[in-house]
Amino acid sequence: MHETTARIGSLVDGWTAVQFERTYAPGKWTARQILIHLAQTELAFGNRARMALSTPNYTAQAFDQDRWMARDTTVDGPAAVAMLTAGNAMNRALFEALTPSERATSFSHPEYGTLTVDWLIHQMAGHLVHHLKQLEEIATR
């Protein structure tokens, strides 16, 4: 398991449903929503990497994170953590097995232009750290 994913799991382990509904600032996502978002991102970005690696001239589809969030309103915090953990483990297994030339595989994105699988891997890691900080802020409240 990735160190950041493990830290997230440890941080929220044992939280009650009420604790998962806390936020770090008014109008921002709750801890539960952040965890759902992280799980959704593992799905989306992992799919992008797999498509780029297996589909010549692949163009990734953009997605609206708020509309995705609206689809998973009944997912609880522990389920989101489980999905995040499983998705991250599966993605990491793929990424660790890639050769340098596979990591350099390019694909296009309608908003960001030409990207590589390596860029995506680094983006995913930074994304986890960004949201870990938000969850740590929530934990102190």
Order of alpha helices (4+ residues) and beta strands (2+ residues): alpha-alpha-alpha-alpha-alpha-alpha-beta-beta-alpha
